[in-house]
């Protein structure tokens, strides 16, 4: 399982566009980039907006949808996220499990945030 690093691409199933993870800087790197942990879940600091939110559980979306007579009306996304799960069972960073590409986190408004690309890329050269 790949560790997730700074620059990883995130997706929310209720958001309109991808976002880029910004983990808290640690002394640990993976592939030359700062590694992330399951606690790198702070809204807007670690996990930025996904553009527009389409989740009816979001109070702003619910109000706009009601005003539009029941027509789903997306509103700006401001994530309200929980810690990532499950994280690594073998790699710890400052006593916290490292973030792995199979981890997800939930938004209080009903979206599920996943890791679309962990940020590490490998290349092979042939001659």
Helices and strands as residue ranges (DSSP letters): E 9-12, E 19-20, E 29-30, E 33-34, E 52-53, H 59-67, E 75-76, E 92-93, E 96-97, E 104-106, E 112-117
